[in-house]
């Protein structure tokens, strides 16, 4: 249940003994999350001699947004003109909050990463001239390969093993985590605890259990665990991404809708729905009526390409006997939150450290403002960021662990805060899930934002936090995990809306109907944090990467580069 930001509580078992239902492991680097960012982090750390344990909430290689489908990837050949054009388009879309130097780093690292994938045997397609085409990745093949590479590098994988909280020492340094085995094998303990020299959070973003494809495991626990240890977030106002898809299916791959015609409930063409701002037109219409689409602008050649490029896009249609090229079908917008948004854990240096000693972040768990600013990275930029930040965080965590040394006999404490014995038992966390979804799903509250609506939602969300923080965590493992997911969604919603309230303009994907224009005076990032009391602060946008970015202090005044927002 919600944890208060206070002194961490002691683990129920001392570090040198484990209860019969807890398995204790030691590692140099613990990676939490088994998607592309987590697997790249694990490989990078292992290649630098670190002992690596990777804990995945699902089955590493088959769970998460990437494994469920194909994805484009932001790969641009090292040609100065081509890269300048690629950076310029994203820079403008993102409200000029991205940093060109970070874009260059990601493009370089992604190019190197794709070279590694080719060496490892990834089956890149070839064009009619025999040239390898490296603009997209098929998720199932990609993630199966990455799982094999983690194991080949010597990493140990804990499947179906969600983390519940980080472990810290008396100095506040992150030294591991504890979690559950959702499907324990015969003789396997029900819980796990890993003592590590450093931890990488690669748990993905938060899609609020909106039933978007592959997002059922993406509920924001990485954000919550890191915040409990003192980490900060950035860009959480840019977390209102909605994916377009059939109303009867979870597939939110929206590329093919550029060949669609949209219709209102009366069968009339919905003007503007296919334009650059069409998602807003659809969102407005969906508030009062059904919206349908038909992919009737695709010719035979494009249709064949679609079938080969994204076969899972068509599975729901085929099962229902619908031909999406000739028949209209209902569409909807599903909230994908920070998965396709750009908000996440704040990055403090070039190795993706969070500013909390021993804690690193990668992929969708981290902010993508550095390369996307305030506009969605979609699949392509997010895929490049996962590959790049995963590599850097793995390198950084391995170096930190080697400098810090292996965990010794020091007492480790749970960063989650805990509650005293005797607290009332928590009700079914599904009630909390529904209450959070009621605040973040509606287009009128989250797509079309205004100060009054944000203030009202925050009042309800803050009340939920105060009420649910009184409850003791459920003892049942399944309920404990669901409660943790609900808590993380609640915390994420509060960071999102507090940041959205503080940004009184329209920039990137953040739209304020009461402040519809771009304010040049607000070209800064919004950092947020806190649990019981959520705060925001401004951070200047840098045009160059500094080798040493001062980490935010855990106590005392905020750094000089901030001003209260």
GUZAPA-344156 format. One record per residue (C-alpha): x negated, y negated, z; residue number from 0; residue in three letters. Coordinates in pm, 1 decimal. Layout:
<pts>
> east:north:up:seq:type
> X:Y:Z:NUM:ALA
...
</pts>
This chain:
<pts>
> east:north:up:seq:type
> 0.0:0.0:0.0:0:UNK
> -111.9:-365.6:-21.9:1:UNK
> -437.1:-427.4:158.4:2:UNK
> -530.0:-745.9:338.5:3:UNK
> -859.8:-915.7:257.2:4:UNK
> -1029.8:-864.8:589.2:5:UNK
> -1308.8:-658.0:737.5:6:UNK
> -1318.7:-317.4:566.1:7:UNK
> -1199.7:-23.7:770.7:8:UNK
> -1411.3:272.5:864.4:9:UNK
> -1375.6:593.3:667.8:10:UNK
> -1188.9:861.9:863.4:11:UNK
> -1492.4:1092.0:844.6:12:UNK
> -1852.7:993.4:915.8:13:UNK
> -2076.8:1002.6:608.1:14:UNK
> -2273.9:1307.8:715.2:15:UNK
> -1969.6:1531.6:761.4:16:UNK
> -1664.7:1584.0:544.0:17:UNK
> -1323.9:1712.2:637.7:18:UNK
> -1232.4:2050.9:488.2:19:UNK
> -1014.7:1887.8:220.4:20:UNK
> -1277.7:1635.0:106.2:21:UNK
> -1567.9:1706.4:-127.6:22:UNK
> -1868.5:1476.8:-84.1:23:UNK
> -2105.2:1405.8:-372.5:24:UNK
> -2412.5:1187.1:-413.0:25:UNK
> -2503.6:993.1:-726.1:26:UNK
> -2712.3:700.6:-838.8:27:UNK
> -2425.8:561.3:-1046.9:28:UNK
> -2054.8:629.6:-1010.1:29:UNK
> -1844.1:536.3:-1313.0:30:UNK
> -1471.0:502.7:-1245.7:31:UNK
> -1278.3:551.0:-1569.0:32:UNK
> -1338.3:783.1:-1863.8:33:UNK
> -1239.2:580.3:-2168.8:34:UNK
> -1488.2:435.3:-2417.7:35:UNK
> -1630.8:180.3:-2171.9:36:UNK
> -1673.8:438.8:-1897.2:37:UNK
> -1832.3:700.9:-2118.9:38:UNK
> -2075.1:452.7:-2274.4:39:UNK
> -2166.2:333.9:-1923.7:40:UNK
> -2227.4:691.7:-1811.3:41:UNK
> -2450.1:768.1:-2111.8:42:UNK
> -2648.8:446.1:-2071.1:43:UNK
> -2706.7:506.9:-1700.9:44:UNK
> -2801.2:871.8:-1750.9:45:UNK
> -3045.3:786.4:-2028.8:46:UNK
> -3225.4:566.3:-1777.2:47:UNK
> -3272.1:855.5:-1541.7:48:UNK
> -2974.8:794.7:-1313.6:49:UNK
> -2770.6:1076.1:-1164.1:50:UNK
> -2420.6:997.3:-1288.0:51:UNK
> -2075.4:1098.8:-1171.9:52:UNK
> -1776.8:988.5:-1381.5:53:UNK
> -1430.3:1005.0:-1222.1:54:UNK
> -1133.6:982.9:-1457.6:55:UNK
> -771.2:940.0:-1358.7:56:UNK
> -677.0:1171.4:-1647.4:57:UNK
> -878.8:1409.9:-1859.1:58:UNK
> -1186.3:1230.3:-1988.1:59:UNK
> -1167.8:1236.4:-2365.1:60:UNK
> -790.5:1268.2:-2391.0:61:UNK
> -636.4:1001.3:-2168.8:62:UNK
> -608.9:627.0:-2209.4:63:UNK
> -522.8:386.4:-2488.9:64:UNK
> -815.2:468.1:-2719.8:65:UNK
> -784.3:846.9:-2704.4:66:UNK
> -419.4:829.7:-2806.7:67:UNK
> -472.2:661.4:-3142.5:68:UNK
> -715.4:514.6:-3389.5:69:UNK
> -862.8:170.9:-3339.3:70:UNK
> -1029.1:-88.5:-3555.1:71:UNK
> -1364.9:-211.3:-3430.1:72:UNK
> -1528.5:-552.8:-3458.6:73:UNK
> -1825.2:-448.3:-3667.6:74:UNK
> -1991.4:-710.3:-3886.4:75:UNK
> -2312.9:-643.2:-4076.5:76:UNK
> -2611.4:-849.6:-3954.9:77:UNK
> -2559.4:-1112.4:-4221.4:78:UNK
> -2567.9:-1468.6:-4079.0:79:UNK
> -2287.7:-1602.3:-4299.5:80:UNK
> -2056.6:-1306.9:-4236.2:81:UNK
> -2110.8:-1323.7:-3864.2:82:UNK
> -2061.4:-1698.4:-3850.7:83:UNK
> -1726.1:-1660.2:-4024.1:84:UNK
> -1620.8:-1376.1:-3794.1:85:UNK
> -1706.5:-1576.2:-3483.9:86:UNK
> -1541.3:-1895.5:-3606.3:87:UNK
> -1199.6:-1738.8:-3664.0:88:UNK
> -1185.8:-1582.7:-3319.4:89:UNK
> -1324.1:-1893.2:-3150.9:90:UNK
> -1038.6:-2108.3:-3277.1:91:UNK
> -767.6:-1853.1:-3205.5:92:UNK
> -894.2:-1815.1:-2850.6:93:UNK
> -864.7:-2184.3:-2769.3:94:UNK
> -1241.3:-2241.4:-2783.8:95:UNK
> -1300.1:-2050.3:-2460.0:96:UNK
> -1527.1:-1782.1:-2609.1:97:UNK
> -1904.3:-1816.3:-2603.7:98:UNK
> -2089.1:-1772.4:-2936.4:99:UNK
> -2397.2:-1625.5:-2771.1:100:UNK
> -2187.2:-1349.0:-2613.8:101:UNK
> -2024.7:-1287.0:-2951.4:102:UNK
> -2371.1:-1239.3:-3102.8:103:UNK
> -2470.3:-998.4:-2827.0:104:UNK
> -2156.2:-789.6:-2875.0:105:UNK
> -2194.8:-778.8:-3252.6:106:UNK
> -2556.9:-664.9:-3214.4:107:UNK
> -2473.9:-404.2:-2952.9:108:UNK
> -2173.1:-274.2:-3146.3:109:UNK
> -2388.3:-233.2:-3457.1:110:UNK
> -2638.8:-32.9:-3252.6:111:UNK
> -2362.3:170.1:-3088.9:112:UNK
> -2210.6:269.1:-3421.5:113:UNK
> -2554.6:376.8:-3538.4:114:UNK
> -2572.7:603.3:-3234.4:115:UNK
> -2228.8:746.7:-3311.3:116:UNK
> -2343.6:828.7:-3664.0:117:UNK
> -2654.8:999.4:-3525.7:118:UNK
> -2435.9:1200.3:-3288.9:119:UNK
> -2224.0:1321.6:-3577.1:120:UNK
> -1913.9:1102.2:-3571.9:121:UNK
> -1740.2:1160.6:-3911.2:122:UNK
> -1730.4:808.2:-4051.9:123:UNK
> -1544.3:799.9:-4385.2:124:UNK
> -1723.4:693.6:-4700.8:125:UNK
> -1607.6:468.7:-4981.6:126:UNK
> -1616.0:552.5:-5352.2:127:UNK
> -1984.9:454.5:-5359.3:128:UNK
> -2075.0:685.2:-5074.9:129:UNK
> -2122.4:403.7:-4824.6:130:UNK
> -2030.7:477.9:-4462.8:131:UNK
> -1727.2:274.9:-4352.2:132:UNK
> -1765.0:166.7:-3989.6:133:UNK
> -1463.3:-57.2:-3935.4:134:UNK
> -1246.8:184.6:-3738.0:135:UNK
> -1262.1:486.9:-3511.4:136:UNK
> -1016.8:772.2:-3472.9:137:UNK
> -952.2:788.6:-3099.8:138:UNK
> -926.2:1167.3:-3052.9:139:UNK
> -1251.0:1240.4:-3240.4:140:UNK
> -1429.8:942.6:-3083.5:141:UNK
> -1341.6:1030.4:-2725.1:142:UNK
> -1406.9:1402.2:-2764.5:143:UNK
> -1753.5:1310.6:-2889.4:144:UNK
> -1812.0:1069.1:-2601.6:145:UNK
> -1713.8:1334.4:-2346.4:146:UNK
> -1969.4:1569.3:-2498.5:147:UNK
> -2236.3:1297.7:-2490.9:148:UNK
> -2175.9:1228.0:-2120.5:149:UNK
> -2223.7:1593.8:-2039.1:150:UNK
> -2522.3:1627.2:-2272.0:151:UNK
> -2686.4:1334.9:-2090.3:152:UNK
> -2643.5:1517.7:-1759.2:153:UNK
> -2340.1:1332.1:-1625.2:154:UNK
> -2088.8:1512.1:-1404.6:155:UNK
> -1721.7:1453.4:-1491.0:156:UNK
> -1438.5:1468.7:-1237.6:157:UNK
> -1119.0:1505.3:-1440.5:158:UNK
> -774.5:1418.0:-1301.9:159:UNK
> -951.9:1246.6:-1014.3:160:UNK
> -823.6:890.1:-960.8:161:UNK
> -1019.0:663.7:-728.2:162:UNK
> -827.9:505.5:-439.6:163:UNK
> -1080.4:261.5:-293.5:164:UNK
> -1442.7:156.3:-302.1:165:UNK
> -1689.4:227.2:-23.2:166:UNK
> -1914.6:-51.2:106.0:167:UNK
> -2196.3:-70.5:358.5:168:UNK
> -2219.7:-316.9:645.3:169:UNK
> -2375.3:-577.1:415.0:170:UNK
> -2082.8:-564.3:171.5:171:UNK
> -2276.0:-378.0:-96.2:172:UNK
> -2065.5:-130.2:-295.0:173:UNK
> -2196.7:221.7:-236.2:174:UNK
> -1937.8:455.7:-381.5:175:UNK
> -1569.1:536.6:-375.1:176:UNK
> -1316.8:788.9:-257.8:177:UNK
> -1021.7:939.6:-440.1:178:UNK
> -795.6:1236.0:-508.2:179:UNK
> -805.3:1548.8:-717.3:180:UNK
> -464.4:1551.5:-887.3:181:UNK
> -503.5:1908.9:-1012.0:182:UNK
> -742.1:2080.4:-770.7:183:UNK
> -870.9:2414.4:-886.4:184:UNK
> -876.4:2715.3:-659.9:185:UNK
> -1109.0:2640.2:-371.4:186:UNK
> -1148.2:2275.0:-467.8:187:UNK
> -1092.6:2006.9:-204.7:188:UNK
> -788.5:1782.7:-237.0:189:UNK
> -996.6:1465.1:-206.5:190:UNK
> -1338.8:1348.0:-319.5:191:UNK
> -1590.5:1098.3:-194.9:192:UNK
> -1896.8:988.0:-392.4:193:UNK
> -2181.8:799.7:-229.4:194:UNK
> -2367.7:607.8:-498.6:195:UNK
> -2630.2:340.7:-548.4:196:UNK
> -2396.7:140.0:-774.4:197:UNK
> -2045.5:162.2:-921.4:198:UNK
> -1905.8:71.0:-1263.3:199:UNK
> -1534.8:-13.7:-1281.9:200:UNK
> -1411.9:98.6:-1624.9:201:UNK
> -1050.2:174.4:-1539.4:202:UNK
> -893.7:-22.5:-1823.5:203:UNK
> -632.0:-291.9:-1790.9:204:UNK
> -280.1:-300.4:-1652.3:205:UNK
> 23.4:-236.2:-1876.5:206:UNK
> 272.3:-213.3:-1587.0:207:UNK
> 399.2:133.5:-1684.8:208:UNK
> 572.6:-14.5:-1988.9:209:UNK
> 551.3:315.7:-2179.5:210:UNK
> 311.5:179.6:-2437.4:211:UNK
> 114.3:459.7:-2600.9:212:UNK
> -177.7:581.9:-2388.9:213:UNK
> -113.4:324.8:-2116.2:214:UNK
> 48.6:548.4:-1855.1:215:UNK
> -282.1:563.1:-1663.0:216:UNK
> -351.9:188.8:-1696.8:217:UNK
> -199.2:35.1:-1385.4:218:UNK
> -469.4:-199.9:-1256.6:219:UNK
> -627.1:-6.8:-970.2:220:UNK
> -973.9:-111.0:-1084.1:221:UNK
> -878.0:-476.8:-1046.2:222:UNK
> -739.7:-411.4:-699.9:223:UNK
> -1032.9:-202.8:-576.1:224:UNK
> -1282.4:-460.6:-695.6:225:UNK
> -1086.6:-751.0:-544.8:226:UNK
> -1074.4:-571.4:-211.5:227:UNK
> -1454.5:-561.0:-220.3:228:UNK
> -1468.0:-935.2:-294.5:229:UNK
> -1477.8:-946.8:-675.6:230:UNK
> -1305.8:-1222.6:-869.9:231:UNK
> -1101.4:-1222.5:-1189.2:232:UNK
> -1096.3:-1455.4:-1487.1:233:UNK
> -847.5:-1534.9:-1761.2:234:UNK
> -552.3:-1369.3:-1593.1:235:UNK
> -315.3:-1619.8:-1752.8:236:UNK
> -405.2:-1456.8:-2085.5:237:UNK
> -243.6:-1129.5:-1988.0:238:UNK
> 100.0:-1151.7:-2147.5:239:UNK
> 29.4:-941.8:-2455.9:240:UNK
> 330.3:-755.0:-2593.5:241:UNK
> 291.1:-474.3:-2844.6:242:UNK
> 536.1:-441.5:-3133.0:243:UNK
> 677.6:-96.5:-3200.5:244:UNK
> 987.4:114.0:-3261.5:245:UNK
> 1242.0:85.5:-2980.6:246:UNK
> 1257.8:466.3:-2963.0:247:UNK
> 881.8:530.4:-2936.4:248:UNK
> 572.8:431.7:-2739.2:249:UNK
> 352.2:356.6:-3042.2:250:UNK
> 257.1:-12.8:-3038.3:251:UNK
> 8.3:-14.1:-3324.7:252:UNK
> 123.0:-326.4:-3505.5:253:UNK
> -106.6:-348.9:-3810.0:254:UNK
> 148.0:-196.5:-4047.2:255:UNK
> 414.7:-454.8:-3966.0:256:UNK
> 245.8:-704.2:-4194.2:257:UNK
> 423.1:-507.4:-4469.1:258:UNK
> 759.5:-525.8:-4287.3:259:UNK
> 1075.4:-724.7:-4334.5:260:UNK
> 1264.5:-797.3:-4011.4:261:UNK
> 1641.7:-818.3:-3973.4:262:UNK
> 1878.7:-946.9:-3707.9:263:UNK
> 2173.0:-756.2:-3562.6:264:UNK
> 2393.4:-857.9:-3856.5:265:UNK
> 2146.6:-722.2:-4110.5:266:UNK
> 2028.7:-1064.2:-4222.0:267:UNK
> 1658.6:-1133.0:-4274.5:268:UNK
> 1509.7:-1278.0:-3955.6:269:UNK
> 1329.2:-1579.7:-4090.6:270:UNK
> 977.2:-1634.6:-3961.3:271:UNK
> 947.8:-1290.5:-3800.9:272:UNK
> 675.4:-1187.1:-4042.9:273:UNK
> 470.3:-1505.6:-4007.8:274:UNK
> 162.2:-1575.0:-3798.0:275:UNK
> 395.2:-1671.1:-3511.9:276:UNK
> 641.5:-1393.2:-3585.2:277:UNK
> 599.5:-1218.9:-3251.4:278:UNK
> 753.9:-1522.1:-3080.3:279:UNK
> 1045.5:-1524.5:-3324.6:280:UNK
> 1109.9:-1158.0:-3247.9:281:UNK
> 1079.5:-1212.6:-2872.7:282:UNK
> 1333.3:-1494.1:-2883.9:283:UNK
> 1576.4:-1290.6:-3091.6:284:UNK
> 1545.2:-982.2:-2868.4:285:UNK
> 1678.8:-1180.7:-2575.2:286:UNK
> 2025.5:-1181.7:-2732.9:287:UNK
> 2039.1:-913.6:-3003.4:288:UNK
> 1877.9:-609.6:-3159.7:289:UNK
> 1603.7:-659.8:-3416.6:290:UNK
> 1529.2:-411.6:-3696.7:291:UNK
> 1237.4:-367.6:-3933.5:292:UNK
> 1162.2:-188.4:-4258.7:293:UNK
> 817.7:-141.8:-4412.5:294:UNK
> 955.4:-223.7:-4754.0:295:UNK
> 670.0:-445.8:-4871.7:296:UNK
> 420.7:-157.8:-4890.6:297:UNK
> 365.5:-4.0:-5233.7:298:UNK
> 289.1:363.1:-5293.6:299:UNK
> -87.0:316.4:-5256.3:300:UNK
> -52.8:132.9:-4924.4:301:UNK
> 195.4:390.1:-4797.0:302:UNK
> -50.3:671.7:-4864.1:303:UNK
> -326.7:478.7:-4689.0:304:UNK
> -102.4:416.7:-4386.7:305:UNK
> -28.9:786.7:-4351.2:306:UNK
> -397.9:876.3:-4354.4:307:UNK
> -515.5:585.8:-4136.2:308:UNK
> -263.9:619.7:-3851.2:309:UNK
> -81.2:953.3:-3872.6:310:UNK
> 52.1:928.5:-3516.9:311:UNK
> 231.7:605.0:-3609.5:312:UNK
> 471.0:812.1:-3819.3:313:UNK
> 531.8:1102.8:-3580.1:314:UNK
> 834.3:944.6:-3402.4:315:UNK
> 991.7:858.6:-3737.7:316:UNK
> 935.9:1206.1:-3877.0:317:UNK
> 1087.3:1369.0:-3569.7:318:UNK
> 1402.6:1160.0:-3608.2:319:UNK
> 1419.7:1194.0:-3984.1:320:UNK
> 1369.6:820.7:-4045.4:321:UNK
> 1183.5:693.1:-4349.4:322:UNK
> 1041.6:360.2:-4223.5:323:UNK
> 968.6:247.8:-4582.0:324:UNK
> 1330.5:267.4:-4695.8:325:UNK
> 1539.7:266.0:-4376.2:326:UNK
> 1576.1:-4.1:-4113.1:327:UNK
> 1481.9:93.3:-3758.1:328:UNK
> 1510.9:-92.6:-3423.9:329:UNK
> 1196.3:-252.8:-3284.1:330:UNK
> 1098.2:-387.0:-2944.5:331:UNK
> 808.5:-559.3:-2771.9:332:UNK
> 642.9:-365.7:-2489.0:333:UNK
> 427.9:-547.3:-2235.4:334:UNK
> 64.8:-442.4:-2262.5:335:UNK
> -54.6:-696.7:-2007.4:336:UNK
> -429.2:-701.2:-1957.5:337:UNK
> -484.4:-407.5:-2194.7:338:UNK
> -444.3:-621.6:-2505.4:339:UNK
> -477.5:-944.4:-2311.3:340:UNK
> -815.6:-1090.5:-2226.0:341:UNK
> -799.7:-1125.4:-1847.3:342:UNK
> -993.1:-904.9:-1608.0:343:UNK
> -1279.2:-893.1:-1360.7:344:UNK
> -1514.1:-1187.8:-1387.6:345:UNK
> -1855.2:-1111.7:-1538.5:346:UNK
> -2142.1:-1275.2:-1348.2:347:UNK
> -2442.2:-1188.4:-1564.6:348:UNK
> -2561.4:-1031.4:-1888.9:349:UNK
> -2549.9:-679.7:-1739.2:350:UNK
> -2179.5:-712.0:-1653.6:351:UNK
> -2227.4:-739.6:-1278.1:352:UNK
> -1923.0:-871.0:-1093.6:353:UNK
> -2109.7:-1079.8:-838.3:354:UNK
> -2047.2:-820.8:-565.6:355:UNK
> -2376.8:-636.0:-504.2:356:UNK
> -2368.9:-291.5:-660.2:357:UNK
> -2044.3:-344.1:-853.5:358:UNK
> -2021.3:-369.1:-1234.5:359:UNK
> -1726.3:-393.7:-1474.1:360:UNK
> -1674.2:-288.1:-1834.2:361:UNK
> -1410.3:-259.2:-2103.0:362:UNK
> -1054.1:-375.6:-2046.3:363:UNK
> -1112.9:-386.0:-1670.8:364:UNK
> -1339.2:-686.1:-1733.6:365:UNK
> -1250.4:-1021.6:-1883.1:366:UNK
> -1286.9:-1040.5:-2260.3:367:UNK
> -1277.0:-1419.3:-2268.1:368:UNK
> -1649.1:-1421.2:-2345.3:369:UNK
> -1578.8:-1300.7:-2700.4:370:UNK
> -1203.4:-1357.6:-2744.0:371:UNK
> -1125.4:-1664.8:-2536.8:372:UNK
> -753.8:-1677.6:-2464.6:373:UNK
> -625.1:-1475.6:-2760.6:374:UNK
> -582.8:-1099.5:-2766.8:375:UNK
> -875.9:-886.3:-2872.8:376:UNK
> -626.3:-637.7:-3015.1:377:UNK
> -799.2:-311.2:-3088.7:378:UNK
> -1104.1:-432.3:-3279.9:379:UNK
> -1264.6:-681.1:-3041.2:380:UNK
> -1164.9:-480.1:-2735.8:381:UNK
> -1323.7:-169.0:-2888.5:382:UNK
> -1647.7:-357.7:-2955.5:383:UNK
> -1642.2:-502.0:-2604.4:384:UNK
> -1584.2:-157.3:-2449.6:385:UNK
> -1881.8:-13.8:-2634.9:386:UNK
> -2106.5:-309.9:-2551.3:387:UNK
> -2005.9:-386.7:-2194.2:388:UNK
> -2005.7:-15.7:-2116.8:389:UNK
> -2367.7:10.0:-2227.8:390:UNK
> -2480.4:-301.4:-2042.1:391:UNK
> -2298.5:-212.1:-1720.9:392:UNK
> -2447.2:137.2:-1724.6:393:UNK
> -2795.7:-6.2:-1770.2:394:UNK
> -2737.9:-265.9:-1500.2:395:UNK
> -2593.4:-19.8:-1251.4:396:UNK
> -2881.2:223.8:-1306.8:397:UNK
> -3139.3:-50.6:-1251.9:398:UNK
> -2960.5:-172.0:-938.6:399:UNK
> -2939.3:179.7:-797.6:400:UNK
> -3306.1:242.5:-864.9:401:UNK
> -3402.0:-78.3:-686.3:402:UNK
> -3164.6:-16.0:-396.1:403:UNK
> -3259.3:347.6:-353.6:404:UNK
> -3035.0:647.3:-301.9:405:UNK
> -2761.7:619.4:-37.0:406:UNK
> -2902.8:706.9:299.2:407:UNK
> -2737.0:779.6:629.0:408:UNK
> -2576.5:438.5:670.3:409:UNK
> -2211.8:422.8:763.2:410:UNK
> -1987.1:343.1:469.4:411:UNK
> -1648.3:183.4:501.7:412:UNK
> -1343.3:171.8:282.1:413:UNK
> -1299.1:-167.9:118.9:414:UNK
> -924.0:-118.5:102.8:415:UNK
> -853.0:-267.0:443.5:416:UNK
> -622.6:6.0:570.4:417:UNK
> -357.6:-29.5:839.0:418:UNK
> -339.7:68.5:1201.1:419:UNK
> -180.3:394.7:1304.5:420:UNK
> 183.8:357.5:1389.5:421:UNK
> 272.0:138.4:1091.2:422:UNK
> 610.5:224.7:941.6:423:UNK
> 613.4:480.8:663.6:424:UNK
> 637.4:339.2:315.0:425:UNK
> 951.9:393.5:109.7:426:UNK
> 934.9:539.7:-239.9:427:UNK
> 690.0:317.9:-432.6:428:UNK
> 915.2:338.6:-737.5:429:UNK
> 1121.1:58.7:-583.8:430:UNK
> 814.2:-164.9:-585.3:431:UNK
> 730.8:-68.0:-944.0:432:UNK
> 1079.5:-169.2:-1054.2:433:UNK
> 1063.8:-499.0:-867.6:434:UNK
> 730.9:-592.5:-1030.1:435:UNK
> 851.9:-491.5:-1374.9:436:UNK
> 1158.9:-711.1:-1328.9:437:UNK
> 924.8:-1010.1:-1300.6:438:UNK
> 676.7:-933.0:-1579.1:439:UNK
> 877.7:-754.2:-1849.9:440:UNK
> 1136.5:-1021.1:-1945.9:441:UNK
> 1034.8:-1236.0:-2241.0:442:UNK
> 1204.1:-1537.6:-2081.6:443:UNK
> 965.3:-1516.4:-1784.1:444:UNK
> 638.6:-1394.8:-1930.6:445:UNK
> 635.7:-1471.6:-2303.8:446:UNK
> 808.3:-1808.9:-2272.2:447:UNK
> 666.8:-1946.9:-1948.1:448:UNK
> 754.4:-2261.5:-1757.0:449:UNK
> 665.6:-2398.6:-1416.2:450:UNK
> 1002.2:-2332.2:-1253.9:451:UNK
> 1014.6:-1972.9:-1373.4:452:UNK
> 658.1:-1899.8:-1268.1:453:UNK
> 715.1:-2054.6:-926.0:454:UNK
> 1030.6:-1850.2:-871.5:455:UNK
> 861.9:-1526.1:-978.7:456:UNK
> 562.6:-1595.0:-755.1:457:UNK
> 789.7:-1653.0:-457.6:458:UNK
> 947.7:-1312.1:-509.4:459:UNK
> 614.2:-1140.4:-575.1:460:UNK
> 454.4:-1296.9:-266.4:461:UNK
> 749.3:-1182.2:-56.4:462:UNK
> 705.2:-830.5:-192.3:463:UNK
> 337.5:-839.2:-94.8:464:UNK
> 415.4:-954.8:257.7:465:UNK
> 681.3:-686.9:300.8:466:UNK
> 491.1:-395.0:149.8:467:UNK
> 168.0:-477.6:330.4:468:UNK
> 337.2:-366.1:654.9:469:UNK
> 365.3:-6.8:540.9:470:UNK
> 119.9:273.8:601.3:471:UNK
> -15.3:456.4:294.6:472:UNK
> 178.8:777.6:223.8:473:UNK
> 7.8:1094.8:336.9:474:UNK
> 134.6:1291.8:39.0:475:UNK
> -130.9:1270.0:-233.7:476:UNK
> 110.6:1218.0:-523.8:477:UNK
> 295.8:946.0:-335.0:478:UNK
> -32.9:786.8:-228.1:479:UNK
> -139.7:754.3:-590.6:480:UNK
> 194.6:611.2:-699.5:481:UNK
> 181.3:364.7:-410.3:482:UNK
> -167.3:258.2:-515.0:483:UNK
> -49.8:205.4:-872.4:484:UNK
> 247.6:-0.6:-756.0:485:UNK
> 23.3:-209.0:-531.5:486:UNK
> -221.6:-274.4:-813.9:487:UNK
> 58.9:-384.3:-1046.0:488:UNK
> 188.2:-621.3:-779.3:489:UNK
> -157.0:-770.3:-722.3:490:UNK
> -215.3:-808.1:-1097.0:491:UNK
> 117.6:-984.4:-1146.2:492:UNK
> 32.4:-1234.7:-872.6:493:UNK
> -309.8:-1316.1:-1023.6:494:UNK
> -145.7:-1349.1:-1365.7:495:UNK
> 128.3:-1585.6:-1262.3:496:UNK
> -83.2:-1793.7:-1022.8:497:UNK
> -328.0:-1854.3:-1307.7:498:UNK
> -45.6:-1922.3:-1553.8:499:UNK
> 102.6:-2179.5:-1317.4:500:UNK
> -234.2:-2353.6:-1286.1:501:UNK
> -287.7:-2384.6:-1662.7:502:UNK
> -43.9:-2661.0:-1759.2:503:UNK
> -86.2:-2635.3:-2135.7:504:UNK
> -38.8:-2392.5:-2422.6:505:UNK
> -367.6:-2225.7:-2521.0:506:UNK
> -432.2:-1888.8:-2682.2:507:UNK
> -160.3:-1642.1:-2587.0:508:UNK
> -62.8:-1847.1:-2280.6:509:UNK
> 251.8:-2038.9:-2376.3:510:UNK
> 413.7:-2299.7:-2151.2:511:UNK
> 745.4:-2427.0:-2285.3:512:UNK
> 719.5:-2723.0:-2046.5:513:UNK
> 363.7:-2796.6:-2169.6:514:UNK
> 375.8:-2696.2:-2538.4:515:UNK
> 56.5:-2871.4:-2647.9:516:UNK
> -313.4:-2798.0:-2618.3:517:UNK
> -482.6:-3019.3:-2357.9:518:UNK
> -846.8:-3086.5:-2447.2:519:UNK
> -911.1:-3163.2:-2080.7:520:UNK
> -829.6:-2805.3:-1984.2:521:UNK
> -1104.3:-2636.1:-2183.5:522:UNK
> -1223.6:-2435.9:-1888.6:523:UNK
> -1174.2:-2087.8:-1752.4:524:UNK
> -952.8:-2011.2:-1459.1:525:UNK
> -1105.7:-1780.4:-1200.5:526:UNK
> -870.0:-1619.2:-951.2:527:UNK
> -886.1:-1390.3:-652.4:528:UNK
> -755.2:-1315.7:-309.1:529:UNK
> -497.6:-1070.3:-182.3:530:UNK
> -282.8:-1214.6:95.0:531:UNK
> -355.7:-1564.6:-36.8:532:UNK
> -412.5:-1584.7:-411.0:533:UNK
> -625.6:-1877.8:-528.1:534:UNK
> -746.9:-2019.1:-858.8:535:UNK
> -1050.1:-2229.3:-948.8:536:UNK
> -1199.7:-2375.6:-1262.7:537:UNK
> -1515.2:-2252.6:-1430.6:538:UNK
> -1696.7:-2433.8:-1709.8:539:UNK
> -1732.4:-2266.2:-2048.5:540:UNK
> -2097.8:-2219.9:-2135.7:541:UNK
> -2231.8:-2229.9:-2487.6:542:UNK
> -2529.2:-2009.7:-2407.7:543:UNK
> -2589.8:-1705.0:-2191.2:544:UNK
> -2801.3:-1776.3:-1888.3:545:UNK
> -3018.1:-1489.3:-1775.4:546:UNK
> -2929.0:-1553.4:-1414.7:547:UNK
> -2574.1:-1661.3:-1344.7:548:UNK
> -2529.5:-1729.2:-977.1:549:UNK
> -2289.2:-1482.1:-821.4:550:UNK
> -1996.3:-1626.2:-631.9:551:UNK
> -2056.8:-1619.4:-255.7:552:UNK
> -1838.4:-1393.1:-48.5:553:UNK
> -1784.5:-1657.3:216.9:554:UNK
> -1815.9:-2031.2:243.2:555:UNK
> -1761.0:-2299.7:-19.6:556:UNK
> -1726.3:-2219.5:-386.5:557:UNK
> -2020.9:-2290.1:-620.4:558:UNK
> -2078.5:-2637.0:-759.7:559:UNK
> -1956.9:-2539.4:-1105.9:560:UNK
> -1605.1:-2500.4:-972.2:561:UNK
> -1330.0:-2737.6:-878.1:562:UNK
> -1003.5:-2648.7:-715.8:563:UNK
> -740.4:-2584.7:-977.8:564:UNK
</pts>
